[in-house]
Amino acid sequence: MKLISGDILWSSINEVPKQYPSLVRDIECDVLIIGGGVTGALASYYLSENTFDVVVVEKNIVGYGSTRASTSILQYEVDTDLYGLSHMIGEKKAVAAFKLCEQGVYDIENIISNLGDNCDFRLNECLYYTQNSSKVSYMKKEYELRKKHGFSVEFLENKNEVQGITVPIHAGIYSYKGSAEIDPYRFTHSLISKAIERGVKVYENTEVKKIKPNFDNVVVETINNFKIKAKKVIIASGYESIEYFNKKLANMFRTFTIVTKPINKLQEMQSITMRDDKDAYTYIRTTGDNRIIIGGDDEKIGKETSNMANLSNDDKASEVKYNILYEKLKKFYPQFSNMEIDYKFSGIFAVTKDGLPHIGEKKDMPNCYFIMSYGSNGILYSTIGAKLLTDLFSGNKRKELEIFRYDR
């Protein structure tokens, strides 16, 4: 499969800040993290804060997998909204998941204050809306449930414009808290840099060939036949983690994104994140340098050999998707009639049935723990997973792990 395709915004506007050596000897550690994307970086940050001896291995280079194609919308909202999720897993667990995501936004804000780089992080507000008149009553139920549980929300009805954006809606939920934006590539490297300051060792171009778990420790072997002996292993290798499971944990989709060139007048507008309620929804966010990002129009990829699974950026199917997004963008921002597109890219992402991640130990792989942050809230899920596993390794098994277990 071609995980990402096209001209990627984050790795284009940022230079590679640092490169790391490959592993050339046998080593031991408390915790080995497999994966050098944002998930592995967050885990290394939290674990090193708690004085664990940590090693990170990445088969390519840090932050250059799916992380650099992330739109990095940080929202407390789960794709399967609160009302829908409550019917799947119960209201108490659903609210807990939403609250954890909301807290995750502010956890990242706190992390940023310790990094020495703001990583283009900024808090904002968000809008979840419908343009379908038959969905108004459902949206009202969703609003009432969020309001009941203390979320800072306002119900909107029959609007043609929100914060200067032309968006005719029948109903929507405007959230004043629990949303933010970030540059995922800078964030990943800044996390890794801070973890290294605390003693974490990072190895790039170090691919894992074999994992041998037992009840005392785990021995991991690289393709160059070096061994890493660890008390615990965290597998944070994104979509490749699925290969360790026999059951189907998620459906795979390709999502499409276009990014404008900087628009000077955009800085005069309120920064908000928007998404509609459609299956294969469209979302919009902005950047610190006044670009607009619009994405969505997802397609299920089917088999790994399918055209959609291996889609190139110059394929006609890609161009059709980008044109659809551009036409939508012009309707949202008619005042910016001369918008130019700077970047077009697509990436594969996974979605679980309930929209929640899989976090925790795999029963037949003792001392091996997974953070599978599937869904649009990937970075927040990674933050939650990194914190939960750090607490677990420190002797505090939190009840929230039950919500995210892979065999739920």
N, C-alpha and C positions, 0 to 999 in steps of 0.2 A: 504494500500500500504506500501511496505517497501522502505522508501525514500533512505536509504543508506545501503549497504551491504558489508561486508568484513573487511579487515585490513586497517584502514584509516591512511594515512601518518601523517597528521598534529596533530591529537590527540594522536598518538603513540609517536612522538618525543618530544611532549610538555606535561608537567604536567598541571593539572588544577591549575592555579595560585591563584585562590580565589573562594570561594563559598559565595553565598548571601542568606539572609533570605527569607522566604516566607511571604506574606502579611497576617497580623493577625488583622487588624483593618480597619475601613473606613478612607479614605483620600481624599484630594482635590489637584489639581495641574493645571497648565496652559496647559501642553501638556502631554498626556499619550501615550507612545509608546508600542504597543503590538508586542512583538517579540524581543528576545535577541540575534539574529544572527548579522552578519556584517551590515545588513541594519539598524536594530534598533540601533546598536552601532554608526554608522555614523550619524544618525539622532540625537541621544543624544549628540554627540560631537558638532555638529554645533548649535543646539538649546541652549545648555548650554553656548556656546561661546557668545551667544546673550542674556544671562541673563534670559531666560525663566525658570520657575519652572517646572522641567521635572521629570516624573516617567517612568521607564521601567519595564514591567512585562514579564516574560518568563515562559512558562508552564513546561519546563524541566530545563536544566541548560544552562548558557550562552555559545553560540558558538558551541553547541553540536548537532545541526540539520544539515541542508544541508551545512552550512558554512564550517564545518570541512571536507567535501568531495569536496570542490571547488578546482579546479586546479589553480585558482587565476592568470590566465593570464590577464593582464591589457593591452588591445589594443584599439587604436582609431578606428579600423576597426569594422564595424557592419557585422554580418553574411550575411545579404543581402547587398552585397557590394554597393559602392556608385552609380555605374551605375544602378544597379537593384533597389536600394531604390529610386533613382531619378525618375524612371518610376512609382513608387508606390505612392509617396507623393509629388513629385515635387523636382526639383534640389535645390531650396533655402532651403527647410526644411531638405532635406537629408544632405546637406553640414553642416547645423547648428547642426544636430545630430552628425555627425562625429567630428565637432569642439568641441562640448561639451564633447565627449568621450576623445578627445586629451587633452583638458584642465583638465579633470578628473584625468588623469595620474599625472599631475603636481600638482593638488590639493592634491592628496594623498602624493606625495613627500613632500609637504609643511606640511601636517598633521604629517608625520613621524618625521619631524624636531622638533615637539613640544611634542612628546610622551615619549622620554627617552628610547625608544627601536626601533631599525631600522626594526624590524619585518621581517628580511630577504628581505627587499625591495631593488630592484636594477633596474635601467633603463636599457633597452636593445634595440636591433633592431629586426625587424620582417620581415618575408618572407611569402607572399601569392602567391601560385604558381599553375600551372596546368601541368599535364603530358599527356594531351589530345591535340593533334595537331589541332583539330577542334576548340579549345577554345582560340587559340593564338590571333585572331583578337579581341575577346571580352576582353581578358586581356589587350590588348593594349588600348582599349577604356576606360577601368577602370583606367589604368595608366594615360592617358591623362586628364581625368576628375579630378583625384586627383591633378595632377600637376597644372592644371588650377586654382585650389582653394588653392594653396599654401602649400600643404603637401610635406614634404621632402622625395621624392621617386625617385627610379631608376628603369628603365625597364631592366629586364634580359631575355635573350633568348638563348635557346639551351646550357644549362649548365649541367654538370654532378656532380658538387660539389659546395657547397656554405658554406663558413666559416668552412671547414673541414668536413662537413656532406655530405655523399654520397646521392645526391638527383637529379636524372636525371629529368630535367624539360624542357618543350617546351617553357614556358614563365612564368615570375613571376614579382611581384612588391616587391622590397626591400625598406622597410621604415626605415629611420634613426632616427625618433622621434615618440613619442606617444605610446611607449610600455614599459612595466615593468612587474616585477614578485614580489610576496609577499607571506608571510605565513599568510593565512586568519585567522587562529585560534589565533595566537599571536596578530595580528592586531585588532581583535574584542575585546580581553581582554584589550589591551592597550588603545583602544578608551574608553571602559567602565570605566577603571581606571581613565583616565583623566576627563571624564564627572563627575565621583563621586567627584573628587577634586573640581569641580565647583558647587557641590551641588545636582547633580542628585541622585535620590534614585532608587535602583535596587532591584527587588524581583524575585527570582527564584521559581520554583515549584508553580507558581501562574497562574493557567489556567483561561482564560476568559470564562464565561458561556453565558453571554448575553450583548449586546450593545444596549443601549436605547438612540438614538440621538434625539435632538430637536434643535431649532434655537438659544437657549441661551447657552446650554452646552450639554455634553454627560455624561450619567451615565453608568458605566461599572460594571458588577457584576461578581465576581469570583465563581468558583465551590464551594468554602467554604463560599459563601454568604456574602463576604465583598464587599463594594461598593467604587468605585473610581469616583469622580466627576471631570471632566476635561472640560476646555474651548474648547480644540481641541484633537482629537485622531488620531494618525497615526497607521495604520495597516501595520506592516512590518513582517508578519508571513509567508513569503515565499509562497509555493504552497498551503498552507491552506487558503490563502486569496481568492482563486477562489470560495470558498463556499458562499461568499457574493454576487455573481453575477449569474444571471439566464442564461445569454448568454455565449457561449464558447469563452473564451479570448485567449486560447493557446492550443497547442497540447503537450502532455506529452511523453517524451522519457526516456529511460535508457541509460546512457553513461558508458563506461568502461575505467578503468585506471590501468596502472601498473607503478611501481616505482622501479628503480634499487637501489642496494646498492651503496654507494659512490665509485666513480671512480677517482682515483688520477689524472690521466692525463687529465681529463676533464677540469681542471682549466687552462690548457694551451690554450684552445680553446675560441674563441669569443662566448659570450653568446647571442644566438638569439632565438626567438620564431618562429616556423614554423607551417603553416597549408596549406592543399591543398584545391582545389575548389570543391571537390566532395560533393554530398548530403550525409550527414553522413561523414563529413570530419575527417581526422586524424590530431592531433596537437602534437607538441613536445615542451617542455620547460625543463630547468634545474633548479637546486636549489643551494642555497649558500653552501651546504655541498657536492656539486659535484655529485648529483644524476641526472638521466634523468627521466623525466615523459613523458609518451606517452599515449594518450587517444583518444577516439572516438568510431567508429564502433557502433554508436547509433542504438537503436531499438525502434520503437514506441510501447508504452506499451498497447494500446487498453483499455479494461475495467479494472476497479480497481481490479477485481477478477482474472485477467489473470496471467499466470505464470510469464510473464515479469514484471508485476507490483509488484510482490511479490517474485522476484528471490532471492534465497539465494546464497551465495558465493561458496558453494560446489556443486551447481547444474552443470550438464554437460554443459548446455548452457553458463554459466559463464566461465567455463574453456576453451571452444571453443573460446570465444571472447578474453580472455587473451592470448591464444596461437597465435591468429591472430596478435595481437598487438606486441607480442614478436618477431615474424618473421619479421614484418615490422621494428622493432627497430634494429635488427641485420643487415638489409640491409642499414639502415641509418648510422650505426656506425660499419662497418666491422673491424675497427682497434681495437675495444674492444670486442674481440671474447669470452672473459670469463665473460661477464656481468651476474650478478646474480640479480634476482628479489627479492625485499624485501617486497613490499606491492602490493596487488591486491584488488581493490574495485570498486564498481559501485554505481551510484546514479541516482535518477530521477531528470530531469530538464524539464522546460517548454520552448516552443518557440512560439512566436507570429507570425502572418502572415508576418509582415514587419520586424521582428527581433528587434523591439523597445520595451521598457518597458511601463507599464501603471503607470502614476503618476498623482495624483490629487484627488479632492473631488468627492465622489459618490453622484449624485444628490438627490437620495432618502434617503441618510444618511447624513443630514447636520452636518457639523463640523467633519466629518470622512474622512480622507485622506488616500490614498493607495500609497505605493511604491512597485510595483510588478516588480521586476528586473529580468524579464525572458529573457533567452538567455545566450550566452557565455560571455557576457560583464557584468555579474551580479554586480560585485563590483563597476565598473565604473557607471553603471546605479543607483546603490544605492547612490553613491556619488552625482550624478546629482540630484536625487530626494531629498536627504537630504538638499542640498543647495537651491533648488527651493522652497521647503516647508518652510524652515527657512526664506527665503526672503519674501514669501507670508505672513507668520504669522507676519512678521515685517512691513507689509504694502506695500511691493513691489511685485506686481503681474507681473511676467516676462512673456513675450510673448512666450518663449520656452515651457511653460506648454501646449500650444495648440498642440504641436507636439506629446505629450505623453498622451493626455487624453484617458480614457478607451473607450469612445464611438466614437472614430475616424473612 
